[in-house]
């Protein structure tokens, strides 16, 4: 996969993920806002009913008080009768309609509590309505005439006229009566709670009644303070001109929990799917990057392997061509030298192939590691001897610091030897100057510890994390400037873990590295 194609795929996946998450978040926000608006409407309707009940109660109390006095006061203080007569004559239809009304107005002087010593004049209105229709009927020969009469009478109290008087009384009541006498905290709290319950709002609430100027009144729950952003308001009481005089504010401390509870299931499900999408995207992106990295590493490995095989193959071909030369074929010494060269190069290629196959078998658990009691100090000595020629060739040195009290463990001598050799060769390869290597051993109650310290080029943090990955190689420019396939440390890690141990590296760029192996004691 090309770099541009990889970037394009990552960008498209990122845009898709951001779009999906944005739509989900928009839907969640829209659902929450809808719930908030519904909650606000329910609260406003409830507060409207509270205001209506409080105002109706005031008017009803005045009306009951007046009617109670009227029932107990048999005789009015004064009265008057008014008569009204309306008559319509329809000559075309020989019809006459008469409508008469008699109104009895009885005036009562009524004392009310809020007026102190003053009284109001309340007029009780009783009306009688008479309806009379008369039709004249003539015979065809006008020999005789006859009348057809209809009469209706209605008698009763004129409530509408009395109602208008009560409305006028209410104006004085609102103007003269103080707020604390019109409504009290207990009544207001109970009314608010009842109306909210009717709207299925069973939440704790706080309220306060304020004047139009924003001044607090005694009607409030505890130490209530207006919060414009969180409070719901509605006119509670009106003045004599029916303008809002006192405003009721209500706040719900647990409003958000109530709003979210209605959509909590779908909200959690939506958030869960967002989380799943993010995890799936992250996993896919991780796998893409990992596969791209593996592809690059394998490509490098194949290129390097080809380069490593190319030299011995070329050497073998040259040796064979030389042996076929008539001048050399008769010289047994030269033939043996070329045969030895062919054998060495063949052995070198065989070793490289074995390294690859060994790692493959380890990964597939096809490599059997038989264990026996071995002395690690002896194995380290053998490993140092094994790389002795490389050290001498680079004019380097290996210093031993054996401080372990116990050096015998249960392990496989062959593979442990390869582990030490690989780490020593690694230290030699990545030293620009003459290699200076120190090998330390120490033991604890449970572990035998090997430390191999060098003064080479060192590694950065990123390289340390990938040092034990298969095919990974720290590069210094050209990929072939350091021999190897990136399998040595991967093999070390596999073998150490097969021995139930651990291996890690500490390094600083330009100052060298320390590889530490911890193996369990017998």
Protein Blocks (a to p, Z undefined) as FASTA:
>chain_A
ZZklmmmmmmmmmmmmmmmmmmmmmmmmmmmmmmmmmmmmmmmmmmmmmmmmmmmmmmmm
mmmmmmmmmmmmmbafbdcddddddddddfknopacdddddddddddddddfklomaccd
ddddddddddddddddddfklmaccddddddddddddfklmmmmmmmmmmmmmmmmcfkl
mpcfklmmmmmmmmmmmnopacddddddddfkopacfbdghjadddfklpccddfbdcfk
opafbdcddddfklmmmmmmmmmmmmmmmmmmmmmmmmmmmmmmmmmmmmmmmmmmmmmm
mmmmmmmmmmmmmmmmmmmmmmmpmklmmmmklmmmmmmmmmmmmmmmmmmmmmmmmmmm
mmnopaccddddddfklmmmmmmmmmmmmmmmnopacddddfbfblcdcddfklmmmmmm
mmmmmmmmmpfbacdddddddddfkbccdddddfbebpafklmmmmmpghiacdehjakl
pgcehlmmmmmmmmmmmnopacdddddehiapcdddddddZZ
